[in-house]
Amino acid sequence: MKIQFLGAAGTTTGSMHLLEVAGKRILLECGLFQGRRKEAFERNRNFALDVGSIDACILSHAHIDHSGNLPLLVKNGFGGPIIATPATRDLCEIMLADSAYLQVQDVRYVNKRRIRQGKKPFEPLYEPEDVPPALQAFRALPYEQPMEVTPGVTLTFYDAGHILGSAFVQLNIRENGSARRLLFTGDMGRKRMPILRDPQVTHDVDILITESTYGNRLHPPRHDVKAELSQLCDQMLTYRARLVIPAFSVGRTQQIVYLLNELAGDGEIGDLPVYVDSPLSTRATKVHEEHPECYDEETRALLSRGDDPFAFPHLTYVANVGQSKALNEMRGPVVIISASGMCEGGRILHHLKHTVERERNVILIVGYQARNTLGRRLVEGTERVRIYGQHYELRAQVRIVNALSAHADREELLTHFRAMGPDFDRVFVVHGEPPASSCLAAELQELGARNVLVPEQGSVHEL
């Protein structure tokens, strides 16, 4: 048995790992690499493996950095099943279609300038017609139901608590007369977060592949989030300003709406208009409503009382492009939640264009921002930011709230691993920038895990 790390090694994006067992090849994830346009274009288009030789693909959850290159994988010759939880499959139906649409739109926009400059135009990685064949390859597997993926390899999903449908990937492997258990965390969620169940603890794991996004950091207390949102909403009402929140369409948007719903119920935000301007976010919220099996007890109790956690007075889900454009004419007070979460595409770019140069406006960052993204440049306080090829002065306030992160922090990861054992024979620390991965690797060694490694991109390891 061996594994090759083809993505999310030394970085937090483009998750993809190839496992070879008894002559069969299983791909763990097939995510889009996000970052500098040229580098992302080359990395995403050129698979570093023989696509046609892959027997199955297992998907931990629907975020685009884990699922976003599946249409190209199928287009290039992959003919096996893509195995995911039912909620992940339903989310991918809308997210992959949205990804294809955004790629076509963004490339069309960029090519206008490239053609004027006499440069060769880009082509999208894939187009909307490439998505249905990928969706047809999906096989839905509920939590805690074992399934043989290839001879000698049995898959079981356990709830990872990260986003709707997210799963720990547990593989029971029999090869050459020996049995071993491999656990791939995908992205690990957190306890006591709104809407979703807590991550499930599994045991007797021999080989661990873990994310490390926040492997060297601690999140602030969660009770501060509602107070921060309330204060910002009051600030918008006082100064008639714009609060723009870049948020992932799946998970983060629903969390924010959930908390604003609570504030509205407490009478703390008055008649402040709130807009969710992302067709994907609107559709993703509907998918959330269709999968109560993923909810925690608190959310189930809300539903049993007839309360809708994703709706309240003065909340509008934007229906069309015309309504979206009209938001750019609003000086405030207004709250706009829009995607993408790292500000790398979608309607959020248009809202930021109309927000960044006014001092009373606020951009609220509520999620992790990968290197070389516009979101990271906002967090770093870059004086001038580039949006659609044009430069804008960053005069708006940039506020950061990490307490809503759907990723476990260092202590939450270690607490979970302690509960698992942690008698691991081999550990691979991935999906993190080098300082975070190295820190978590050292902590795992302190816990007693053996053979802990931060793999390099493209490296192959015998197990």
BELZI-V960870 format. One record per backbone hydrogen bond with DSSP energy under -0.5 kcal/mol. NH is the residue of the N-H (numbers start at 1). CO is the residue of the C=O. Records with the same first field share a line. If there is no record, write none. Layout:
NH = CO, CO
//
This chain:
2 = 20
3 = 461
4 = 18
5 = 459
6 = 4, 16
7 = 16
8 = 13
10 = 8
14 = 32
15 = 65
16 = 7
17 = 28
18 = 4
19 = 17, 26
20 = 2
21 = 19, 24
24 = 21
26 = 19
27 = 56
28 = 17, 26
29 = 27, 58
30 = 66
31 = 15
32 = 64
40 = 36
41 = 37
42 = 38
43 = 39
44 = 40
45 = 41
46 = 42
47 = 45
51 = 49
53 = 50
54 = 51
55 = 25
56 = 25
57 = 81
58 = 27
59 = 83
66 = 63
67 = 63
68 = 64
69 = 30
70 = 67
73 = 69
74 = 70
75 = 71
76 = 72
77 = 74
78 = 73
81 = 55
82 = 137
83 = 57, 81
84 = 139
89 = 85
90 = 86
91 = 87
92 = 88
93 = 89
94 = 90, 91
95 = 91
96 = 92
97 = 93
98 = 94
99 = 95
100 = 96
101 = 97
102 = 98
103 = 99
104 = 100
105 = 101
106 = 102
107 = 103
108 = 104
109 = 105
110 = 106
111 = 107
112 = 108
113 = 109, 110
114 = 110
115 = 111
116 = 112
117 = 113
118 = 115
119 = 114
130 = 127
131 = 128
132 = 128
134 = 130, 131
135 = 131
136 = 132
137 = 133, 134
138 = 135
139 = 82
141 = 84
144 = 157
145 = 142
146 = 144
147 = 155
149 = 147, 153
150 = 153
153 = 150
154 = 152, 172
155 = 147
156 = 170
158 = 168
160 = 166
161 = 166
166 = 163
167 = 60
168 = 158
169 = 184
170 = 156, 168
171 = 169, 182
172 = 154, 170
173 = 171, 180
174 = 152
175 = 173, 178
178 = 175
180 = 173
182 = 171
183 = 207
184 = 169
185 = 183, 209
189 = 160
190 = 161
193 = 190
196 = 194
197 = 294
200 = 159
204 = 420
206 = 181
207 = 181
208 = 426
209 = 183
210 = 208, 428
212 = 430, 431
214 = 408
215 = 212
217 = 214
224 = 221
225 = 222
226 = 222
227 = 223
228 = 224
229 = 225
230 = 226
231 = 227
232 = 228
233 = 229
234 = 230
235 = 231
236 = 232
237 = 233
238 = 234
239 = 235
240 = 236
241 = 236
243 = 334
244 = 242, 362
245 = 336
246 = 244
247 = 338
251 = 249
252 = 250
253 = 248
255 = 251
256 = 252
257 = 253
258 = 254
259 = 255
260 = 256
261 = 257
262 = 258
263 = 259
264 = 260
265 = 261
266 = 262
267 = 264
268 = 263
272 = 269
274 = 314
275 = 335
276 = 316
277 = 275, 337
278 = 276
282 = 278
283 = 279
284 = 280
285 = 281
286 = 282
287 = 283
288 = 284
289 = 285
290 = 286, 287
291 = 288
294 = 291
295 = 292
296 = 195
300 = 296
301 = 297
302 = 298
303 = 299
304 = 300
305 = 301, 302
306 = 303
307 = 302
309 = 307
311 = 308
315 = 312
316 = 274, 314
318 = 276, 316
324 = 320
325 = 321
326 = 322
327 = 323, 324
328 = 324, 325
329 = 326
330 = 327
331 = 329
333 = 241
334 = 241
335 = 273
336 = 243
337 = 275
338 = 245, 336
339 = 277
343 = 340
348 = 339
349 = 346
350 = 347
351 = 347
352 = 348
353 = 349
354 = 350
355 = 352
356 = 352
358 = 355
359 = 357
361 = 358
362 = 242
363 = 397
364 = 244, 362
365 = 363, 399
366 = 246, 364
370 = 368
373 = 370
375 = 342
377 = 373
378 = 374
379 = 375
380 = 376
381 = 378
382 = 377
385 = 392
387 = 385, 390
390 = 387
392 = 385
394 = 383
395 = 356, 393
396 = 356
397 = 361
399 = 363, 397
401 = 365
405 = 402
408 = 188
410 = 214, 217
413 = 409
414 = 410
415 = 411
416 = 412
417 = 413
418 = 414
419 = 415
420 = 416
421 = 417, 418
424 = 422
425 = 206
426 = 206
427 = 451
428 = 208
429 = 453
430 = 210, 428
431 = 8
432 = 11
434 = 10
436 = 433
437 = 433
438 = 434
439 = 435
440 = 436
441 = 437
442 = 438
443 = 439
444 = 440
445 = 441
446 = 442
447 = 443
448 = 444, 445
449 = 444
450 = 424
453 = 427
455 = 453
458 = 5
459 = 456
461 = 3
463 = 1
//
